[in-house]
Amino acid sequence: MGVMHISKSEIPNDRSAIEREGFAVAVQRGEPPVGWGTWHHHGDHHVVAYVLAGTVHVDAGGSGNGTIQASAGDLVYIEPETIHRERYGEGEIATVGFYFGSGPGRVDVDGPDRG
């Protein structure tokens, strides 16, 4: 048992700040690139993201969920194996993502067929 402290200057941007068996926490902050990110899923991880600042759009493609928009104060939940991509609104973004599961935390894939 123990306690861990990571100062804000030591927290990596958009990478796991804390990673243990079955659990990880990632912080994203700053101005992300404009446009949609790449299609991916998070393996068998359940992902819960809390939006601290800015706006996040999540396109779940072929899952039937379409695109959701989350703003500061909102939570986003992504089920395991859900293929999706993100786009961020203009300006600064800050999110904290919690990953519960095992295996790789991100798997890049081809996008769903929209045809």
N, C-alpha and C positions, 0 to 999 in steps of 0.2 A: 504494500500500500504506500501511497505517497501523494505528494502535491507537486504539480508542475506549474511554473509561471513562464510565459513567453512574452517578453516586452514587445510593444507594437513595432519597434524598429527591427525586430528579429523575425517577425511573421512574414513568410514568403507570400508574394502576391499570386493568387490563383493556383496555389499548390498546397498540399497537406501541411498544415501547421502542427497538427498532432495526428499521429497515425499509430494505431494499436491493432491487435488482432480483432477483426470484426467491426472496427470503428475508425473513422477519420473525420477531421474537421478541416475545411479549406476556407480561406478568406480571399475575396476578390475585391479590389478597390482601384480606383483610378478611372481613366477614360479608355474603354476598350475600343478595339478597331470597329469601324463602321461596317455594317452589313451582317448577314447571317454567318454564324460559325459553321463548322463542319458537322455532319451527321455523326452521331455516336450513341452509345448506351453505356450504362454503368454496371454491366455484368449482373451479378445477383445482388447488388447493393440497392437498398432503399435509400433514396436521396430526399432530404428535407432541406430546402434553402429558405433562408430568411432574408428579405430585401431590406437593407438598412437605408439606402438612398438610391434614387434613380428609378428606372423602369426596365424590366426584363420581359422579353417576349419569348415564349417557348413554343416551338412548332413540333408537335408530336406526330406529324406526317400521317402515315397510314394507320395509326392506332384508332382513328375515329374521334379523337379528342380535338383535332384541329389545332388552332393557336390560342394560347392564353396570354394575358398580359398581367404582370404583377408589379406593383409599385411599392414604395417605402411603407413598411409595416405589414406587408403581405407575406404569406408563406406559400411555397410551391412544393408539392410532393410529386416525385417521379418514381413509379414502380420499377422493379428490376426488369432488365432487358428491354425497356421502352426506348425505341430509337427516336431521337429528337435532336434539335439544334436550337441555339439561342441567338437572339439579336437584342442589343441593348439600345435604349433611347439615347438621345443626344446628351452629352455631358457626362458628369461623373456618376459612377455606379459603386455601390458597396453591398456585398452579399456575404453571408456566412452559410456554408454548405455543410451538412452533417451526413455522412455516409455510413450506413449500417449494413454489413455483409462481408463477404470474403472474395478473394480473387482480385483481378485487376479492377481498378476504380474507374477506368475509362477505356472503351474499345471503339476506335474509329471504324465506321462502316459506310457503305454506299447508301444513298438516300432511298426512301421508299418510292416505289413506282407510282407516279401520279397520273399515268396514262390512260 
